[in-house]
Amino acid sequence: MKGFLRAITRIYARLVSLFPPKFRQDFGEEMQVVFSEMLSHAAGQGKWRLAVACAHELIDFPVLLVRAHLEEKHMNAIFRSQPVRFAFRGLVGLSLGLACLRSISMYIVYWLSTSFGGQMGAGWLHVLAVFAGCGTAALAAGLVFALLFGERTHMGWYVLVGTLGWFIPQGSLYVLNMSLYNQLDVEQSSMLSYVVLALMGGFIGMMLCVANSKRRFSLWPLIAAAFLFPILSFFLPKLFILGVYTSRSFYFATILLLALFLAGAVFLTIKIDRRGLWMVLAGAISYPLIVYLYNLLLQLLHIHLAMPGNSLNAVYQIKAGLLILPEGIVLGLLLGLIFGWQSRATRASA
């Protein structure tokens, strides 16, 4: 127990260093003494009392920290800093981008599929519907991306990169859903969904790096991928079957295909700037985790988000887009902060 208390005391001392210099000089030592005495007293009353005392301190500490910075007028400088500004842009841009992708693409794909008289998995007509629906949705998301992250003199570049960056994973997702998901069991479909989320997160990180670099050579791989990825998503898993019609062969072929897609995003990012690799990895790792924790939280709160399945109902599609906003907000904050820190470091070294 003594070792645990010493560790908490050291952590608290580090946190105290976050206060403004004048505040630390006047109250820092006193705060640490009071905190140490409080820990000792609470520990003597049992582990539960110690946990409650630490929880109260965890709640009160951020309030006191913000108040101290406001009093010394440091908070305005923090909110004007590049990481925080990009975090806010990421919060808005990625959440709205993901909402646009889900709402607009779903509506147009289902509408065109119904107009063609086809069903999910109906072949080339549905592939064309996917291209039209996902392309329109990606353009809307690309415009949001350009407005928040773009520079006035390069708005067209940001729109183009944003559209391609949103379209490639979303188009692949729809085609995979069309050609594979109905062949998989529930566990395989769930796992594949998280792999697709990793692909989406990785591509978002790559999209930010490519757009910020403004290097024209990086555009051609994205244009080629915009045509090839959905087509490969349709054909390659089928080729892997080699005449054996099993869900297992479908499943592993698709995992391999998505891994290749993500490897392509990593390779392109490294070609542009090795520091951007952190953006791709952060997106690929965090997005599936964010969605998993979000769903787990909904289950713990006994919140069921099931809605009527009328896919041609515009209200339904808007609700479907709103449901993804919390995921986009958290992902946008994370990637926005990383992007802002990298941009600040790049400018400082220039």
Disulfide bonds with the S-S distance in Angstrom:
none
